[in-house]
Amino acid sequence: MTDEQLKEAVILAIKGVYDPEIPVDVYELGLIYDIKIFPVNNVYILMTLTSPSCPSAGTIPVEIEEKVRAIEGVNDVSVELTFDPPYTTEMMSEVAKLELGFM
């Protein structure tokens, strides 16, 4: 699997993770800032949450790591949580904005 194929598989896995309070996956919500593939299929994900006091702060990053780690060929997964820049609804995809009535 090429790095690009692996990145697509990672995105697909992340799209299976939802904030329990919002009916849109975390990728479309714009919570994923960066995905990097390093040698030997090590995956790095930089993400945020809708707020620092998000009740799902302990579960969403863990669920993302578990789903990505389950991809065949993935060696290691690192999920880093940041609040810089802070999350805004402008980070949502058009799909998420439509689903949530922002458009």
Gaussian input, Z-matrix of N, CA and C with variables (Angstrom, degrees):
# hf/3-21g

backbone

0 1
 N
 C     1     B1
 C     2     B2     1     A1
 N     3     B3     2     A2     1     D1
 C     4     B4     3     A3     2     D2
 C     5     B5     4     A4     3     D3
 N     6     B6     5     A5     4     D4
 C     7     B7     6     A6     5     D5
 C     8     B8     7     A7     6     D6
 N     9     B9     8     A8     7     D7
 C    10    B10     9     A9     8     D8
 C    11    B11    10    A10     9     D9
 N    12    B12    11    A11    10    D10
 C    13    B13    12    A12    11    D11
 C    14    B14    13    A13    12    D12
 N    15    B15    14    A14    13    D13
 C    16    B16    15    A15    14    D14
 C    17    B17    16    A16    15    D15
 N    18    B18    17    A17    16    D16
 C    19    B19    18    A18    17    D17
 C    20    B20    19    A19    18    D18
 N    21    B21    20    A20    19    D19
 C    22    B22    21    A21    20    D20
 C    23    B23    22    A22    21    D21
 N    24    B24    23    A23    22    D22
 C    25    B25    24    A24    23    D23
 C    26    B26    25    A25    24    D24
 N    27    B27    26    A26    25    D25
 C    28    B28    27    A27    26    D26
 C    29    B29    28    A28    27    D27
 N    30    B30    29    A29    28    D28
 C    31    B31    30    A30    29    D29
 C    32    B32    31    A31    30    D30
 N    33    B33    32    A32    31    D31
 C    34    B34    33    A33    32    D32
 C    35    B35    34    A34    33    D33
 N    36    B36    35    A35    34    D34
 C    37    B37    36    A36    35    D35
 C    38    B38    37    A37    36    D36
 N    39    B39    38    A38    37    D37
 C    40    B40    39    A39    38    D38
 C    41    B41    40    A40    39    D39
 N    42    B42    41    A41    40    D40
 C    43    B43    42    A42    41    D41
 C    44    B44    43    A43    42    D42
 N    45    B45    44    A44    43    D43
 C    46    B46    45    A45    44    D44
 C    47    B47    46    A46    45    D45
 N    48    B48    47    A47    46    D46
 C    49    B49    48    A48    47    D47
 C    50    B50    49    A49    48    D48
 N    51    B51    50    A50    49    D49
 C    52    B52    51    A51    50    D50
 C    53    B53    52    A52    51    D51
 N    54    B54    53    A53    52    D52
 C    55    B55    54    A54    53    D53
 C    56    B56    55    A55    54    D54
 N    57    B57    56    A56    55    D55
 C    58    B58    57    A57    56    D56
 C    59    B59    58    A58    57    D57
 N    60    B60    59    A59    58    D58
 C    61    B61    60    A60    59    D59
 C    62    B62    61    A61    60    D60
 N    63    B63    62    A62    61    D61
 C    64    B64    63    A63    62    D62
 C    65    B65    64    A64    63    D63
 N    66    B66    65    A65    64    D64
 C    67    B67    66    A66    65    D65
 C    68    B68    67    A67    66    D66
 N    69    B69    68    A68    67    D67
 C    70    B70    69    A69    68    D68
 C    71    B71    70    A70    69    D69
 N    72    B72    71    A71    70    D70
 C    73    B73    72    A72    71    D71
 C    74    B74    73    A73    72    D72
 N    75    B75    74    A74    73    D73
 C    76    B76    75    A75    74    D74
 C    77    B77    76    A76    75    D75
 N    78    B78    77    A77    76    D76
 C    79    B79    78    A78    77    D77
 C    80    B80    79    A79    78    D78
 N    81    B81    80    A80    79    D79
 C    82    B82    81    A81    80    D80
 C    83    B83    82    A82    81    D81
 N    84    B84    83    A83    82    D82
 C    85    B85    84    A84    83    D83
 C    86    B86    85    A85    84    D84
 N    87    B87    86    A86    85    D85
 C    88    B88    87    A87    86    D86
 C    89    B89    88    A88    87    D87
 N    90    B90    89    A89    88    D88
 C    91    B91    90    A90    89    D89
 C    92    B92    91    A91    90    D90
 N    93    B93    92    A92    91    D91
 C    94    B94    93    A93    92    D92
 C    95    B95    94    A94    93    D93
 N    96    B96    95    A95    94    D94
 C    97    B97    96    A96    95    D95
 C    98    B98    97    A97    96    D96
 N    99    B99    98    A98    97    D97
 C   100   B100    99    A99    98    D98
 C   101   B101   100   A100    99    D99
 N   102   B102   101   A101   100   D100
 C   103   B103   102   A102   101   D101
 C   104   B104   103   A103   102   D102
 N   105   B105   104   A104   103   D103
 C   106   B106   105   A105   104   D104
 C   107   B107   106   A106   105   D105
 N   108   B108   107   A107   106   D106
 C   109   B109   108   A108   107   D107
 C   110   B110   109   A109   108   D108
 N   111   B111   110   A110   109   D109
 C   112   B112   111   A111   110   D110
 C   113   B113   112   A112   111   D111
 N   114   B114   113   A113   112   D112
 C   115   B115   114   A114   113   D113
 C   116   B116   115   A115   114   D114
 N   117   B117   116   A116   115   D115
 C   118   B118   117   A117   116   D116
 C   119   B119   118   A118   117   D117
 N   120   B120   119   A119   118   D118
 C   121   B121   120   A120   119   D119
 C   122   B122   121   A121   120   D120
 N   123   B123   122   A122   121   D121
 C   124   B124   123   A123   122   D122
 C   125   B125   124   A124   123   D123
 N   126   B126   125   A125   124   D124
 C   127   B127   126   A126   125   D125
 C   128   B128   127   A127   126   D126
 N   129   B129   128   A128   127   D127
 C   130   B130   129   A129   128   D128
 C   131   B131   130   A130   129   D129
 N   132   B132   131   A131   130   D130
 C   133   B133   132   A132   131   D131
 C   134   B134   133   A133   132   D132
 N   135   B135   134   A134   133   D133
 C   136   B136   135   A135   134   D134
 C   137   B137   136   A136   135   D135
 N   138   B138   137   A137   136   D136
 C   139   B139   138   A138   137   D137
 C   140   B140   139   A139   138   D138
 N   141   B141   140   A140   139   D139
 C   142   B142   141   A141   140   D140
 C   143   B143   142   A142   141   D141
 N   144   B144   143   A143   142   D142
 C   145   B145   144   A144   143   D143
 C   146   B146   145   A145   144   D144
 N   147   B147   146   A146   145   D145
 C   148   B148   147   A147   146   D146
 C   149   B149   148   A148   147   D147
 N   150   B150   149   A149   148   D148
 C   151   B151   150   A150   149   D149
 C   152   B152   151   A151   150   D150
 N   153   B153   152   A152   151   D151
 C   154   B154   153   A153   152   D152
 C   155   B155   154   A154   153   D153
 N   156   B156   155   A155   154   D154
 C   157   B157   156   A156   155   D155
 C   158   B158   157   A157   156   D156
 N   159   B159   158   A158   157   D157
 C   160   B160   159   A159   158   D158
 C   161   B161   160   A160   159   D159
 N   162   B162   161   A161   160   D160
 C   163   B163   162   A162   161   D161
 C   164   B164   163   A163   162   D162
 N   165   B165   164   A164   163   D163
 C   166   B166   165   A165   164   D164
 C   167   B167   166   A166   165   D165
 N   168   B168   167   A167   166   D166
 C   169   B169   168   A168   167   D167
 C   170   B170   169   A169   168   D168
 N   171   B171   170   A170   169   D169
 C   172   B172   171   A171   170   D170
 C   173   B173   172   A172   171   D171
 N   174   B174   173   A173   172   D172
 C   175   B175   174   A174   173   D173
 C   176   B176   175   A175   174   D174
 N   177   B177   176   A176   175   D175
 C   178   B178   177   A177   176   D176
 C   179   B179   178   A178   177   D177
 N   180   B180   179   A179   178   D178
 C   181   B181   180   A180   179   D179
 C   182   B182   181   A181   180   D180
 N   183   B183   182   A182   181   D181
 C   184   B184   183   A183   182   D182
 C   185   B185   184   A184   183   D183
 N   186   B186   185   A185   184   D184
 C   187   B187   186   A186   185   D185
 C   188   B188   187   A187   186   D186
 N   189   B189   188   A188   187   D187
 C   190   B190   189   A189   188   D188
 C   191   B191   190   A190   189   D189
 N   192   B192   191   A191   190   D190
 C   193   B193   192   A192   191   D191
 C   194   B194   193   A193   192   D192
 N   195   B195   194   A194   193   D193
 C   196   B196   195   A195   194   D194
 C   197   B197   196   A196   195   D195
 N   198   B198   197   A197   196   D196
 C   199   B199   198   A198   197   D197
 C   200   B200   199   A199   198   D198
 N   201   B201   200   A200   199   D199
 C   202   B202   201   A201   200   D200
 C   203   B203   202   A202   201   D201
 N   204   B204   203   A203   202   D202
 C   205   B205   204   A204   203   D203
 C   206   B206   205   A205   204   D204
 N   207   B207   206   A206   205   D205
 C   208   B208   207   A207   206   D206
 C   209   B209   208   A208   207   D207
 N   210   B210   209   A209   208   D208
 C   211   B211   210   A210   209   D209
 C   212   B212   211   A211   210   D210
 N   213   B213   212   A212   211   D211
 C   214   B214   213   A213   212   D212
 C   215   B215   214   A214   213   D213
 N   216   B216   215   A215   214   D214
 C   217   B217   216   A216   215   D215
 C   218   B218   217   A217   216   D216
 N   219   B219   218   A218   217   D217
 C   220   B220   219   A219   218   D218
 C   221   B221   220   A220   219   D219
 N   222   B222   221   A221   220   D220
 C   223   B223   222   A222   221   D221
 C   224   B224   223   A223   222   D222
 N   225   B225   224   A224   223   D223
 C   226   B226   225   A225   224   D224
 C   227   B227   226   A226   225   D225
 N   228   B228   227   A227   226   D226
 C   229   B229   228   A228   227   D227
 C   230   B230   229   A229   228   D228
 N   231   B231   230   A230   229   D229
 C   232   B232   231   A231   230   D230
 C   233   B233   232   A232   231   D231
 N   234   B234   233   A233   232   D232
 C   235   B235   234   A234   233   D233
 C   236   B236   235   A235   234   D234
 N   237   B237   236   A236   235   D235
 C   238   B238   237   A237   236   D236
 C   239   B239   238   A238   237   D237
 N   240   B240   239   A239   238   D238
 C   241   B241   240   A240   239   D239
 C   242   B242   241   A241   240   D240
 N   243   B243   242   A242   241   D241
 C   244   B244   243   A243   242   D242
 C   245   B245   244   A244   243   D243
 N   246   B246   245   A245   244   D244
 C   247   B247   246   A246   245   D245
 C   248   B248   247   A247   246   D246
 N   249   B249   248   A248   247   D247
 C   250   B250   249   A249   248   D248
 C   251   B251   250   A250   249   D249
 N   252   B252   251   A251   250   D250
 C   253   B253   252   A252   251   D251
 C   254   B254   253   A253   252   D252
 N   255   B255   254   A254   253   D253
 C   256   B256   255   A255   254   D254
 C   257   B257   256   A256   255   D255
 N   258   B258   257   A257   256   D256
 C   259   B259   258   A258   257   D257
 C   260   B260   259   A259   258   D258
 N   261   B261   260   A260   259   D259
 C   262   B262   261   A261   260   D260
 C   263   B263   262   A262   261   D261
 N   264   B264   263   A263   262   D262
 C   265   B265   264   A264   263   D263
 C   266   B266   265   A265   264   D264
 N   267   B267   266   A266   265   D265
 C   268   B268   267   A267   266   D266
 C   269   B269   268   A268   267   D267
 N   270   B270   269   A269   268   D268
 C   271   B271   270   A270   269   D269
 C   272   B272   271   A271   270   D270
 N   273   B273   272   A272   271   D271
 C   274   B274   273   A273   272   D272
 C   275   B275   274   A274   273   D273
 N   276   B276   275   A275   274   D274
 C   277   B277   276   A276   275   D275
 C   278   B278   277   A277   276   D276
 N   279   B279   278   A278   277   D277
 C   280   B280   279   A279   278   D278
 C   281   B281   280   A280   279   D279
 N   282   B282   281   A281   280   D280
 C   283   B283   282   A282   281   D281
 C   284   B284   283   A283   282   D282
 N   285   B285   284   A284   283   D283
 C   286   B286   285   A285   284   D284
 C   287   B287   286   A286   285   D285
 N   288   B288   287   A287   286   D286
 C   289   B289   288   A288   287   D287
 C   290   B290   289   A289   288   D288
 N   291   B291   290   A290   289   D289
 C   292   B292   291   A291   290   D290
 C   293   B293   292   A292   291   D291
 N   294   B294   293   A293   292   D292
 C   295   B295   294   A294   293   D293
 C   296   B296   295   A295   294   D294
 N   297   B297   296   A296   295   D295
 C   298   B298   297   A297   296   D296
 C   299   B299   298   A298   297   D297
 N   300   B300   299   A299   298   D298
 C   301   B301   300   A300   299   D299
 C   302   B302   301   A301   300   D300
 N   303   B303   302   A302   301   D301
 C   304   B304   303   A303   302   D302
 C   305   B305   304   A304   303   D303
 N   306   B306   305   A305   304   D304
 C   307   B307   306   A306   305   D305
 C   308   B308   307   A307   306   D306

   B1=1.4516
   B2=1.5323
   B3=1.3242
   B4=1.4644
   B5=1.5314
   B6=1.3354
   B7=1.4621
   B8=1.5207
   B9=1.3393
   B10=1.4627
   B11=1.5258
   B12=1.3256
   B13=1.4689
   B14=1.5261
   B15=1.3256
   B16=1.4552
   B17=1.5269
   B18=1.3271
   B19=1.4649
   B20=1.5332
   B21=1.3267
   B22=1.4688
   B23=1.5278
   B24=1.3289
   B25=1.4673
   B26=1.5302
   B27=1.3330
   B28=1.4652
   B29=1.5326
   B30=1.3260
   B31=1.4665
   B32=1.5259
   B33=1.3105
   B34=1.4601
   B35=1.5317
   B36=1.3226
   B37=1.4724
   B38=1.5269
   B39=1.3319
   B40=1.4641
   B41=1.5260
   B42=1.3300
   B43=1.4649
   B44=1.5316
   B45=1.3192
   B46=1.4581
   B47=1.5180
   B48=1.3400
   B49=1.4646
   B50=1.5260
   B51=1.3221
   B52=1.4635
   B53=1.5212
   B54=1.3277
   B55=1.4541
   B56=1.5258
   B57=1.3371
   B58=1.4617
   B59=1.5343
   B60=1.3276
   B61=1.4610
   B62=1.5233
   B63=1.3522
   B64=1.4626
   B65=1.5291
   B66=1.3303
   B67=1.4725
   B68=1.5313
   B69=1.3198
   B70=1.4636
   B71=1.5276
   B72=1.3430
   B73=1.4618
   B74=1.5353
   B75=1.3302
   B76=1.4656
   B77=1.5301
   B78=1.3261
   B79=1.4685
   B80=1.5289
   B81=1.3347
   B82=1.4670
   B83=1.5295
   B84=1.3419
   B85=1.4645
   B86=1.5263
   B87=1.3341
   B88=1.4592
   B89=1.5210
   B90=1.3264
   B91=1.4626
   B92=1.5312
   B93=1.3246
   B94=1.4680
   B95=1.5232
   B96=1.3254
   B97=1.4685
   B98=1.5228
   B99=1.3311
   B100=1.4647
   B101=1.5212
   B102=1.3259
   B103=1.4638
   B104=1.5118
   B105=1.3269
   B106=1.4603
   B107=1.5229
   B108=1.3226
   B109=1.4616
   B110=1.5194
   B111=1.3157
   B112=1.4584
   B113=1.5202
   B114=1.3428
   B115=1.4733
   B116=1.5302
   B117=1.2974
   B118=1.4640
   B119=1.5372
   B120=1.3391
   B121=1.4674
   B122=1.5270
   B123=1.3221
   B124=1.4629
   B125=1.5235
   B126=1.3340
   B127=1.4614
   B128=1.5242
   B129=1.3285
   B130=1.4661
   B131=1.5176
   B132=1.3306
   B133=1.4614
   B134=1.5200
   B135=1.3272
   B136=1.4603
   B137=1.5249
   B138=1.3276
   B139=1.4582
   B140=1.5221
   B141=1.3112
   B142=1.4481
   B143=1.5163
   B144=1.3109
   B145=1.4546
   B146=1.5227
   B147=1.3206
   B148=1.4566
   B149=1.5250
   B150=1.3388
   B151=1.4657
   B152=1.5266
   B153=1.3463
   B154=1.4614
   B155=1.5376
   B156=1.3201
   B157=1.4631
   B158=1.5333
   B159=1.3178
   B160=1.4673
   B161=1.5267
   B162=1.3497
   B163=1.4601
   B164=1.5297
   B165=1.3271
   B166=1.4652
   B167=1.5283
   B168=1.3221
   B169=1.4736
   B170=1.5216
   B171=1.3033
   B172=1.4561
   B173=1.5096
   B174=1.3301
   B175=1.4590
   B176=1.5284
   B177=1.3214
   B178=1.4722
   B179=1.5363
   B180=1.3464
   B181=1.4746
   B182=1.5266
   B183=1.3308
   B184=1.4715
   B185=1.5204
   B186=1.3281
   B187=1.4655
   B188=1.5310
   B189=1.3330
   B190=1.4654
   B191=1.5286
   B192=1.3273
   B193=1.4716
   B194=1.5239
   B195=1.3188
   B196=1.4665
   B197=1.5238
   B198=1.3238
   B199=1.4647
   B200=1.5283
   B201=1.3316
   B202=1.4703
   B203=1.5207
   B204=1.3116
   B205=1.4663
   B206=1.5332
   B207=1.3397
   B208=1.4684
   B209=1.5296
   B210=1.3301
   B211=1.4700
   B212=1.5198
   B213=1.3246
   B214=1.4611
   B215=1.5275
   B216=1.3174
   B217=1.4619
   B218=1.5183
   B219=1.3338
   B220=1.4643
   B221=1.5232
   B222=1.3216
   B223=1.4528
   B224=1.5214
   B225=1.3354
   B226=1.4525
   B227=1.5228
   B228=1.3384
   B229=1.4575
   B230=1.5178
   B231=1.3206
   B232=1.4570
   B233=1.5243
   B234=1.3435
   B235=1.4617
   B236=1.5207
   B237=1.3259
   B238=1.4654
   B239=1.5255
   B240=1.3259
   B241=1.4540
   B242=1.5232
   B243=1.3414
   B244=1.4592
   B245=1.5276
   B246=1.2983
   B247=1.4629
   B248=1.5238
   B249=1.3304
   B250=1.4564
   B251=1.5243
   B252=1.2949
   B253=1.4616
   B254=1.5276
   B255=1.3344
   B256=1.4635
   B257=1.5209
   B258=1.3166
   B259=1.4589
   B260=1.5324
   B261=1.3359
   B262=1.4618
   B263=1.5272
   B264=1.3091
   B265=1.4615
   B266=1.5298
   B267=1.3208
   B268=1.4701
   B269=1.5327
   B270=1.3200
   B271=1.4670
   B272=1.5260
   B273=1.3323
   B274=1.4636
   B275=1.5222
   B276=1.3234
   B277=1.4643
   B278=1.5217
   B279=1.3308
   B280=1.4561
   B281=1.5198
   B282=1.3352
   B283=1.4629
   B284=1.5256
   B285=1.3388
   B286=1.4623
   B287=1.5257
   B288=1.3137
   B289=1.4677
   B290=1.5240
   B291=1.3263
   B292=1.4617
   B293=1.5130
   B294=1.3314
   B295=1.4732
   B296=1.5220
   B297=1.3261
   B298=1.4665
   B299=1.5310
   B300=1.3401
   B301=1.4563
   B302=1.5182
   B303=1.3371
   B304=1.4618
   B305=1.5206
   B306=1.3293
   B307=1.4635
   B308=1.5182
   A1=108.54
   A2=116.31
   A3=120.03
   A4=109.42
   A5=116.08
   A6=120.35
   A7=110.88
   A8=116.82
   A9=120.78
   A10=110.86
   A11=117.16
   A12=120.42
   A13=110.60
   A14=116.16
   A15=120.23
   A16=110.36
   A17=116.84
   A18=120.08
   A19=110.34
   A20=117.56
   A21=121.22
   A22=110.43
   A23=117.55
   A24=121.31
   A25=110.80
   A26=116.49
   A27=121.69
   A28=109.47
   A29=116.81
   A30=120.54
   A31=110.25
   A32=116.81
   A33=120.95
   A34=110.98
   A35=116.92
   A36=120.88
   A37=110.65
   A38=116.32
   A39=120.77
   A40=110.80
   A41=116.96
   A42=120.47
   A43=111.76
   A44=117.29
   A45=121.76
   A46=112.89
   A47=117.33
   A48=122.05
   A49=108.55
   A50=115.50
   A51=121.33
   A52=110.98
   A53=115.50
   A54=120.76
   A55=104.48
   A56=118.71
   A57=120.12
   A58=114.35
   A59=117.33
   A60=120.52
   A61=113.60
   A62=117.17
   A63=121.41
   A64=108.80
   A65=119.20
   A66=121.18
   A67=114.42
   A68=117.03
   A69=122.12
   A70=107.31
   A71=116.60
   A72=118.61
   A73=111.51
   A74=115.53
   A75=120.81
   A76=112.86
   A77=117.27
   A78=119.92
   A79=110.06
   A80=116.75
   A81=120.81
   A82=111.36
   A83=116.90
   A84=120.26
   A85=112.08
   A86=116.81
   A87=120.54
   A88=112.94
   A89=116.64
   A90=119.94
   A91=112.99
   A92=117.10
   A93=121.18
   A94=108.39
   A95=116.14
   A96=121.08
   A97=112.47
   A98=117.45
   A99=119.41
   A100=109.77
   A101=115.69
   A102=123.04
   A103=106.29
   A104=116.00
   A105=120.43
   A106=109.30
   A107=114.21
   A108=120.92
   A109=106.96
   A110=116.00
   A111=121.38
   A112=109.48
   A113=117.70
   A114=120.60
   A115=112.51
   A116=113.39
   A117=124.70
   A118=110.90
   A119=115.69
   A120=122.55
   A121=114.74
   A122=114.98
   A123=120.46
   A124=107.53
   A125=116.83
   A126=122.39
   A127=109.74
   A128=115.56
   A129=122.85
   A130=108.20
   A131=116.29
   A132=121.66
   A133=108.21
   A134=116.04
   A135=122.38
   A136=106.83
   A137=116.07
   A138=119.07
   A139=111.08
   A140=114.83
   A141=122.06
   A142=108.32
   A143=116.32
   A144=123.21
   A145=107.85
   A146=117.47
   A147=119.81
   A148=111.86
   A149=116.82
   A150=120.70
   A151=108.59
   A152=117.54
   A153=120.03
   A154=112.64
   A155=117.23
   A156=120.18
   A157=112.44
   A158=116.98
   A159=122.34
   A160=109.68
   A161=117.60
   A162=119.76
   A163=113.53
   A164=117.48
   A165=121.29
   A166=112.52
   A167=117.36
   A168=121.28
   A169=112.48
   A170=117.35
   A171=120.21
   A172=114.10
   A173=117.48
   A174=118.97
   A175=115.05
   A176=118.17
   A177=119.97
   A178=112.16
   A179=120.13
   A180=118.51
   A181=112.95
   A182=117.44
   A183=121.02
   A184=110.15
   A185=117.08
   A186=120.24
   A187=110.87
   A188=117.09
   A189=120.42
   A190=109.85
   A191=116.43
   A192=119.83
   A193=111.25
   A194=117.50
   A195=120.84
   A196=111.75
   A197=117.25
   A198=120.43
   A199=111.35
   A200=117.21
   A201=120.36
   A202=109.80
   A203=117.89
   A204=121.63
   A205=111.23
   A206=117.23
   A207=121.63
   A208=113.21
   A209=118.04
   A210=121.41
   A211=108.62
   A212=115.44
   A213=120.29
   A214=110.32
   A215=116.09
   A216=121.68
   A217=114.13
   A218=118.31
   A219=120.20
   A220=108.66
   A221=115.77
   A222=121.47
   A223=111.49
   A224=117.12
   A225=121.49
   A226=109.42
   A227=116.39
   A228=121.97
   A229=108.91
   A230=115.68
   A231=121.58
   A232=107.49
   A233=116.24
   A234=121.41
   A235=107.29
   A236=115.52
   A237=120.97
   A238=108.86
   A239=115.41
   A240=121.83
   A241=109.07
   A242=116.46
   A243=121.23
   A244=109.49
   A245=115.92
   A246=120.82
   A247=110.16
   A248=115.60
   A249=122.66
   A250=108.44
   A251=120.02
   A252=127.38
   A253=110.70
   A254=116.49
   A255=119.80
   A256=110.99
   A257=115.96
   A258=121.73
   A259=111.01
   A260=115.16
   A261=121.19
   A262=107.73
   A263=116.54
   A264=119.94
   A265=112.11
   A266=117.69
   A267=121.05
   A268=111.33
   A269=117.84
   A270=122.24
   A271=112.11
   A272=117.06
   A273=121.11
   A274=111.02
   A275=115.51
   A276=119.97
   A277=108.42
   A278=116.61
   A279=120.55
   A280=110.85
   A281=116.68
   A282=121.34
   A283=109.99
   A284=116.56
   A285=120.77
   A286=110.79
   A287=117.04
   A288=120.35
   A289=111.32
   A290=116.81
   A291=120.34
   A292=110.79
   A293=116.73
   A294=122.14
   A295=111.33
   A296=116.46
   A297=121.21
   A298=113.39
   A299=116.99
   A300=120.94
   A301=114.82
   A302=117.89
   A303=121.33
   A304=112.42
   A305=117.63
   A306=121.59
   A307=109.95
   D1=130.97
   D2=178.85
   D3=-75.83
   D4=166.79
   D5=177.55
   D6=-59.40
   D7=-39.87
   D8=-179.54
   D9=-66.17
   D10=-41.35
   D11=177.75
   D12=-64.55
   D13=-40.40
   D14=178.60
   D15=-64.59
   D16=-41.93
   D17=178.84
   D18=-61.18
   D19=-41.27
   D20=177.50
   D21=-63.09
   D22=-39.80
   D23=178.06
   D24=-65.72
   D25=-37.47
   D26=177.56
   D27=-64.04
   D28=-46.23
   D29=179.15
   D30=-60.30
   D31=-43.93
   D32=178.82
   D33=-60.42
   D34=-41.55
   D35=178.38
   D36=-65.01
   D37=-43.30
   D38=-179.68
   D39=-63.64
   D40=-33.58
   D41=179.78
   D42=-67.14
   D43=-7.33
   D44=175.24
   D45=-91.95
   D46=3.99
   D47=-179.23
   D48=-108.66
   D49=128.50
   D50=-177.88
   D51=-122.17
   D52=145.77
   D53=167.57
   D54=-71.92
   D55=126.04
   D56=-175.63
   D57=-59.02
   D58=-21.15
   D59=-178.10
   D60=-94.82
   D61=-6.93
   D62=-174.87
   D63=-131.26
   D64=128.76
   D65=-175.85
   D66=-81.35
   D67=37.61
   D68=179.49
   D69=-134.71
   D70=141.22
   D71=-178.45
   D72=-68.44
   D73=159.26
   D74=-173.60
   D75=-66.14
   D76=-26.21
   D77=178.10
   D78=-69.42
   D79=-48.60
   D80=-179.96
   D81=-67.94
   D82=-28.32
   D83=176.69
   D84=-67.46
   D85=-18.41
   D86=-179.60
   D87=89.11
   D88=19.29
   D89=-179.01
   D90=-80.14
   D91=-13.46
   D92=179.29
   D93=-96.11
   D94=113.62
   D95=-179.00
   D96=-86.35
   D97=-35.38
   D98=-175.32
   D99=-157.30
   D100=146.04
   D101=172.58
   D102=-132.14
   D103=123.83
   D104=178.37
   D105=-124.23
   D106=140.86
   D107=175.43
   D108=-110.33
   D109=121.71
   D110=179.28
   D111=-106.23
   D112=165.93
   D113=-178.48
   D114=-49.90
   D115=148.16
   D116=-179.41
   D117=64.83
   D118=32.32
   D119=173.98
   D120=58.16
   D121=41.44
   D122=171.59
   D123=-89.60
   D124=131.40
   D125=-174.48
   D126=-112.17
   D127=130.53
   D128=176.34
   D129=-117.24
   D130=129.06
   D131=179.96
   D132=-125.37
   D133=125.05
   D134=174.24
   D135=-104.92
   D136=124.56
   D137=-175.12
   D138=-141.76
   D139=170.28
   D140=175.41
   D141=-133.00
   D142=-179.18
   D143=173.27
   D144=-125.11
   D145=167.59
   D146=-177.58
   D147=-63.76
   D148=-26.61
   D149=174.34
   D150=-159.23
   D151=155.63
   D152=178.70
   D153=-60.78
   D154=-23.80
   D155=-179.50
   D156=-97.94
   D157=17.81
   D158=179.86
   D159=-55.09
   D160=126.20
   D161=-179.03
   D162=-64.39
   D163=-17.64
   D164=-179.34
   D165=-95.39
   D166=12.59
   D167=-176.72
   D168=-56.83
   D169=-32.05
   D170=-179.02
   D171=-85.45
   D172=-14.48
   D173=-175.32
   D174=-109.15
   D175=-38.32
   D176=-176.00
   D177=-61.46
   D178=-50.90
   D179=178.88
   D180=-60.58
   D181=-36.43
   D182=179.00
   D183=-66.72
   D184=-42.45
   D185=179.39
   D186=-64.63
   D187=-39.86
   D188=176.72
   D189=-60.76
   D190=-47.56
   D191=-179.87
   D192=-59.80
   D193=-43.45
   D194=-179.63
   D195=-63.21
   D196=-44.33
   D197=-178.19
   D198=-66.88
   D199=-39.37
   D200=179.71
   D201=-71.55
   D202=-40.51
   D203=179.61
   D204=-62.20
   D205=-27.08
   D206=-179.56
   D207=-75.51
   D208=-10.47
   D209=178.89
   D210=-70.02
   D211=129.89
   D212=-179.51
   D213=-60.34
   D214=130.33
   D215=178.18
   D216=97.30
   D217=-14.71
   D218=178.72
   D219=-71.63
   D220=129.65
   D221=-178.89
   D222=-88.69
   D223=-51.45
   D224=-178.52
   D225=-148.00
   D226=155.43
   D227=-179.20
   D228=-132.75
   D229=133.55
   D230=175.10
   D231=-126.64
   D232=122.71
   D233=177.86
   D234=-113.48
   D235=119.40
   D236=179.13
   D237=-109.14
   D238=132.74
   D239=179.82
   D240=-101.21
   D241=132.14
   D242=179.03
   D243=-137.78
   D244=156.20
   D245=173.37
   D246=-122.92
   D247=23.32
   D248=179.16
   D249=-128.71
   D250=106.80
   D251=5.19
   D252=-77.85
   D253=155.64
   D254=177.10
   D255=-64.76
   D256=148.62
   D257=179.87
   D258=-69.30
   D259=138.73
   D260=170.63
   D261=-135.51
   D262=161.51
   D263=179.59
   D264=-66.65
   D265=-14.57
   D266=176.60
   D267=-66.37
   D268=-17.72
   D269=-179.15
   D270=-79.93
   D271=-11.79
   D272=-179.53
   D273=-69.66
   D274=148.27
   D275=173.30
   D276=-72.94
   D277=167.53
   D278=176.76
   D279=-62.38
   D280=-35.30
   D281=178.07
   D282=-58.92
   D283=-46.68
   D284=-179.66
   D285=-66.38
   D286=-42.21
   D287=179.82
   D288=-61.40
   D289=-40.95
   D290=177.45
   D291=-65.01
   D292=-45.96
   D293=-178.84
   D294=-59.68
   D295=-37.76
   D296=-175.32
   D297=-96.20
   D298=2.68
   D299=175.76
   D300=78.91
   D301=25.95
   D302=177.43
   D303=-88.21
   D304=-5.27
   D305=-179.83
   D306=-127.25

